[in-house]
């Protein structure tokens, strides 16, 4: 009875709160920001109905959206309002002889997780609302506490990185109360004395021959290092190569690595949530030895960017992004100066 009531309510939400074109992210009717807000409203309604916090549902959806974008062999296409994709063996049941089954009763008999979310008497894995309702019910069966949800995520993904990434994304959304978190910042104050060029892929010899997975930004000792994005601090501490370093995960599947710091900003710790422009540490020359080693090279920040594709983590060149963020920061600064002159 409870399932029927929730399904009926979800159908009302779907057809009264979401325009049909939004289901598939039609660019003629919705721009990206509007699509994000439509998605958030739907997920907030699901929280009201099921008790699963909307931030976790948003994090699952964003994780799957990111994975689809990061897999180079997959065709790039708009995943629509909901990006979650449940594979046939999970949807229909691993022992189900019909891996295209859409009968809720048959799927339930074979232990599949596919359910009817919009009241059309079909459990369609290509229907965004069936998928969202099925995923929510899967988690709800395990409980709605943070620990329960982590267990549910593990049961579904069977990958520790996936569980951590989704949990961390959920905290970001919880802190800022929105999914619209695409703003970026340059990595240092524009008025500071810094310089950099593209060093990604250069050879490095300390600790064995390897390639340089980042860009070096040279600056004076103690120059503030700024977070380039909204994100969750996953890593803080010492590394033999990177010295004092931080690792921050953002909502677009980018892992930002800041190394060779002289110190961390007071209060920054593993589990902290940051926003673009927040000071997170200070330029130094730490690394290439045991904890505390410093001065083996000129002071600079090593900045690396990485993505996770659902199976492994790989690096990519951060230099073009740094140049883009720097240009935008200068434009924003000059626009602000002009506004103050005209309205001072």
Phi and psi in degrees as a GROMACS rama.xvg file:
@    title "Ramachandran Plot"
@    xaxis  label "Phi"
@    yaxis  label "Psi"
@TYPE xy
-59.9938  -41.8578  UNK-2
-63.4233  -41.3504  UNK-3
-63.5021  -40.3748  UNK-4
-63.8905  -46.6311  UNK-5
-63.4887  -41.5921  UNK-6
-61.0064  -42.4086  UNK-7
-63.2188  -44.3471  UNK-8
-64.6032  -41.2246  UNK-9
-62.4476  -38.9158  UNK-10
-60.6962  -40.5008  UNK-11
-63.953  -42.2322  UNK-12
-62.2624  -46.9313  UNK-13
-57.4022  -49.6773  UNK-14
-90.1122  -11.3889  UNK-15
-102.609  -26.5205  UNK-16
-107.233  -18.9503  UNK-17
-121.841  126.15  UNK-18
-72.9096  147.338  UNK-19
-55.0271  -39.2218  UNK-20
-64.123  -24.8677  UNK-21
-67.4132  -23.9553  UNK-22
-57.4175  -33.2411  UNK-23
-116.77  15.9742  UNK-24
61.083  39.8364  UNK-25
-58.8046  113.379  UNK-26
-64.3594  -18.217  UNK-27
-73.0193  -22.3605  UNK-28
-112.621  -25.8373  UNK-29
-135.597  132.564  UNK-30
-85.8249  176.1  UNK-31
-60.4997  -42.6418  UNK-32
-67.0013  -38.8127  UNK-33
-65.1203  -38.1771  UNK-34
-63.0306  -41.6586  UNK-35
-62.242  -42.7509  UNK-36
-68.9571  -37.2658  UNK-37
-60.7159  -42.7189  UNK-38
-62.8788  -44.5951  UNK-39
-63.5183  -41.3147  UNK-40
-61.2759  -41.66  UNK-41
-63.4192  -43.1009  UNK-42
-68.4949  -34.007  UNK-43
-65.3531  -38.0667  UNK-44
-64.21  -39.5786  UNK-45
-63.7153  -37.3008  UNK-46
-60.7166  -43.6328  UNK-47
-59.0731  -38.56  UNK-48
-80.6076  -33.7638  UNK-49
-116.806  -18.4581  UNK-50
88.2943  -7.38942  UNK-51
-79.4752  118.48  UNK-52
-53.2812  135.436  UNK-53
-58.4171  -31.8552  UNK-54
-62.9147  -35.3297  UNK-55
-70.3021  -41.2288  UNK-56
-63.4808  -40.492  UNK-57
-64.1838  -39.0356  UNK-58
-67.0086  -39.9784  UNK-59
-62.8332  -46.5761  UNK-60
-61.6885  -44.3558  UNK-61
-67.2245  -38.6973  UNK-62
-58.2358  -48.7723  UNK-63
-66.0409  -37.0136  UNK-64
-61.3202  -44.5982  UNK-65
-64.3904  -42.7398  UNK-66
-62.4985  -42.3674  UNK-67
-59.846  -39.5682  UNK-68
-72.3858  -29.0643  UNK-69
-86.3437  -16.1098  UNK-70
-84.3087  109.646  UNK-71
-67.4808  -23.216  UNK-72
-85.4428  -9.63018  UNK-73
-90.0367  149.743  UNK-74
-71.7993  129.579  UNK-75
-75.6309  120.028  UNK-76
-151.793  158.435  UNK-77
-69.3097  118.664  UNK-78
-73.5585  -7.94883  UNK-79
90.1481  -164.974  UNK-80
-61.9116  -45.0541  UNK-81
-118.455  125.65  UNK-82
-94.9203  -6.60815  UNK-83
-62.7972  130.211  UNK-84
-123.573  120.806  UNK-85
-100.523  120.198  UNK-86
-64.903  154.525  UNK-87
-53.9249  -40.3764  UNK-88
-66.2435  -29.7506  UNK-89
-82.323  -38.6372  UNK-90
-67.6902  -50.2804  UNK-91
-91.3512  -20.709  UNK-92
103.963  133.264  UNK-93
-63.6988  -27.0925  UNK-94
-95.8543  0.884426  UNK-95
-70.4242  121.253  UNK-96
-67.62  -18.6926  UNK-97
-106.631  97.3391  UNK-98
-81.2452  10.43  UNK-99
-120.316  20.4506  UNK-100
-62.2275  135.031  UNK-101
-123.895  10.1856  UNK-102
-85.0747  114.886  UNK-103
-54.5311  -39.6506  UNK-104
-66.9734  -44.9353  UNK-105
-65.3758  -43.2095  UNK-106
-62.2353  -42.6535  UNK-107
-63.071  -39.6844  UNK-108
-59.8395  -39.4043  UNK-109
-90.9099  9.40897  UNK-110
77.2733  18.9395  UNK-111
-76.4651  164.782  UNK-112
-101.867  -3.07999  UNK-113
-66.0611  134.468  UNK-114
-138.995  163.547  UNK-115
-87.9905  112.803  UNK-116
-99.6251  -14.1842  UNK-117
-121.265  10.2225  UNK-118
79.6739  16.882  UNK-119
-94.5843  8.91915  UNK-120
67.8382  18.7678  UNK-121
-129.061  142.999  UNK-122
-103.185  92.6533  UNK-123
-103.053  115.69  UNK-124
-67.5842  -10.1178  UNK-125
-99.5757  2.33876  UNK-126
-96.7289  118.276  UNK-127
-56.2762  -37.1294  UNK-128
-79.6222  -32.5531  UNK-129
-63.0032  -43.5429  UNK-130
-64.8442  -47.784  UNK-131
-62.3002  -44.0528  UNK-132
-64.7889  -40.0522  UNK-133
-64.7375  -43.6459  UNK-134
-65.0622  -42.5977  UNK-135
-62.9722  -42.5014  UNK-136
-64.9278  -39.177  UNK-137
-57.889  -45.667  UNK-138
-70.4223  -41.0767  UNK-139
-60.2359  -34.4583  UNK-140
-61.2897  -24.4331  UNK-141
-96.4185  -11.0767  UNK-142
118.731  167.423  UNK-143
-114.249  2.98669  UNK-144
-75.6103  166.741  UNK-145
-59.6466  -42.8071  UNK-146
-66.4578  -40.7052  UNK-147
-61.0436  -42.6544  UNK-148
-66.2699  -39.1845  UNK-149
-60.7854  -39.8425  UNK-150
-62.6008  -44.631  UNK-151
-60.9799  -40.8498  UNK-152
-64.2196  -40.1045  UNK-153
-64.7579  -44.6581  UNK-154
-59.017  -33.8453  UNK-155
-84.1146  -49.6647  UNK-156
-91.188  -28.85  UNK-157
54.7091  37.2466  UNK-158
-146.067  121.748  UNK-159
-61.6127  -35.0842  UNK-160
-66.5277  -41.5059  UNK-161
-60.3101  -44.5909  UNK-162
-61.4161  -45.7572  UNK-163
-65.9067  -46.2333  UNK-164
-60.1098  -46.1557  UNK-165
-64.6069  -42.1293  UNK-166
-61.7593  -41.6167  UNK-167
-69.9041  -40.2213  UNK-168
-60.8995  -40.3692  UNK-169
-61.2155  -37.0394  UNK-170
-67.8363  -39.3365  UNK-171
-59.413  -48.1545  UNK-172
-64.0288  -36.6005  UNK-173
-65.3326  -42.1407  UNK-174
-66.5727  -43.1434  UNK-175
-97.5249  -5.76519  UNK-176
60.1993  24.2367  UNK-177
-157.851  158.172  UNK-178
-98.0635  -5.81431  UNK-179
-84.403  83.0746  UNK-180
-131.417  53.6207  UNK-181
-100.465  -0.142463  UNK-182
-63.6397  148.776  UNK-183
-130.979  159.491  UNK-184
-133.101  150.533  UNK-185
-69.6098  160.333  UNK-186
-82.4949  -13.2004  UNK-187
-141.398  157.944  UNK-188
-57.6697  134.73  UNK-189
-62.4281  -28.9217  UNK-190
-83.6644  -3.87637  UNK-191
-77.9429  162.11  UNK-192
-90.4042  100.874  UNK-193
-137.42  162.933  UNK-194
-154.949  150.477  UNK-195
-161.934  155.971  UNK-196
-143.733  177.342  UNK-197
-75.8225  110.256  UNK-198
-116.48  8.2692  UNK-199
-67.5779  130.925  UNK-200
91.6047  -6.27856  UNK-201
-65.5255  157.172  UNK-202
-76.7972  143.735  UNK-203
-132.376  145.415  UNK-204
-113.472  -21.4895  UNK-205
-64.0401  126.944  UNK-206
78.652  11.2015  UNK-207
113.461  152.41  UNK-208
-64.0171  130.628  UNK-209
-156.709  171.288  UNK-210
-100.151  155.115  UNK-211
-82.9507  115.101  UNK-212
-98.4804  59.9023  UNK-213
171.607  -171.471  UNK-214
-120.394  134.845  UNK-215
-93.9148  124.227  UNK-216
-109.739  109.966  UNK-217
-84.0124  135.534  UNK-218
-160.553  170.134  UNK-219
-70.1771  154.402  UNK-220
-52.8147  135.893  UNK-221
84.4129  -0.690295  UNK-222
-62.087  130.993  UNK-223
-61.2613  138.984  UNK-224
-105.686  128.98  UNK-225
-107.1  144.64  UNK-226
-66.2611  133.808  UNK-227
-85.8955  -8.06554  UNK-228
-153.837  172.554  UNK-229
-70.7649  141.121  UNK-230
-175.47  175.748  UNK-231
-116.269  128.775  UNK-232
-77.1256  106.385  UNK-233
-90.6836  -24.1095  UNK-234
-141.909  135.143  UNK-235
-149.75  132.536  UNK-236
148.669  -158.204  UNK-237
-104.368  142.592  UNK-238
-135.445  139.904  UNK-239
-57.7841  -35.2405  UNK-240
-85.8617  -48.5503  UNK-241
-90.4923  -5.60381  UNK-242
65.5839  -142.106  UNK-243
-73.7092  122.248  UNK-244
-145.02  159.984  UNK-245
-127.338  146.22  UNK-246
-124.618  123.999  UNK-247
-125.271  128.82  UNK-248
-99.8495  129.438  UNK-249
-103.063  -176.16  UNK-250
-84.5397  -4.82657  UNK-251
-107.371  25.0486  UNK-252
68.9115  30.6417  UNK-253
-109.601  129.455  UNK-254
-104.395  117.782  UNK-255
-99.8653  125.033  UNK-256
-114.446  119.247  UNK-257
-115.28  117.029  UNK-258
-128.876  167.312  UNK-259
68.5541  26.7337  UNK-260
-67.5207  152.155  UNK-261
-84.3599  -31.5232  UNK-262
-165.589  169.726  UNK-263
-101.663  154.023  UNK-264
-62.6817  136.36  UNK-265
-58.4919  131.808  UNK-266
97.2651  -17.6054  UNK-267
-72.5307  129.297  UNK-268
-149.098  167.84  UNK-269
-61.098  126.551  UNK-270
102.698  -9.41621  UNK-271
-68.2849  151.147  UNK-272
-113.816  131.437  UNK-273
-123.482  166.572  UNK-274
-127.726  164.924  UNK-275
-57.0191  133  UNK-276
92.5698  -10.6841  UNK-277
-64.8677  135.98  UNK-278
-72.5567  127.138  UNK-279
-117.227  -16.0086  UNK-280
-178.13  -167.984  UNK-281
-139.658  143.879  UNK-282
-60.5802  140.19  UNK-283
-150.787  -157.222  UNK-284
-141.583  39.9776  UNK-285
-80.7792  151.455  UNK-286
121.393  179.325  UNK-287
65.3534  43.1793  UNK-288
168.878  -168.228  UNK-289
-70.6339  167.872  UNK-290
-49.7543  130.302  UNK-291
98.4637  -11.4042  UNK-292
-62.0584  132.676  UNK-293
-154.569  155.307  UNK-294
90.8462  10.1372  UNK-295
-81.996  -4.88656  UNK-296
-157.63  164.018  UNK-297
-61.8475  152.923  UNK-298
-63.5782  132.495  UNK-299
-165.6  165.076  UNK-300
-104.411  127.27  UNK-301
-92.2215  123.535  UNK-302
-121.182  120.391  UNK-303
-121.086  154.744  UNK-304
-129.67  138.654  UNK-305
-137.12  156.108  UNK-306
-128.469  154.409  UNK-307
-114.382  126.073  UNK-308
-101.983  15.7321  UNK-309
98.8179  -18.8382  UNK-310
-124.346  -43.4895  UNK-311
-144.64  165.787  UNK-312
-107.19  135.95  UNK-313
-134.942  151.819  UNK-314
-90.7694  157.666  UNK-315
-145.852  166.237  UNK-316
-72.7979  116.909  UNK-317
-84.2009  -10.8933  UNK-318
-56.5205  -48.3013  UNK-319
-59.8197  -34.3326  UNK-320
-69.6464  -42.0126  UNK-321
-60.0027  -45.0896  UNK-322
-61.985  -42.1111  UNK-323
-64.3093  -45.9604  UNK-324
-65.5413  -35.8875  UNK-325
-65.1429  -46.446  UNK-326
-60.4363  -44.7188  UNK-327
-64.9986  -37.0577  UNK-328
-65.2215  -41.0099  UNK-329
-66.3007  -41.1452  UNK-330
-61.4028  -42.224  UNK-331
-64.7614  -41.3227  UNK-332
-63.5698  -46.2114  UNK-333
-66.7732  -37.3094  UNK-334
-64.1128  -39.1254  UNK-335
-66.2472  -39.457  UNK-336
-64.8578  -41.7676  UNK-337
-64.6724  -40.7133  UNK-338
-62.8711  -41.9658  UNK-339
-66.6729  -37.3195  UNK-340
-65.2287  -39.0954  UNK-341
-79.5736  -22.1774  UNK-342
-125.541  15.958  UNK-343
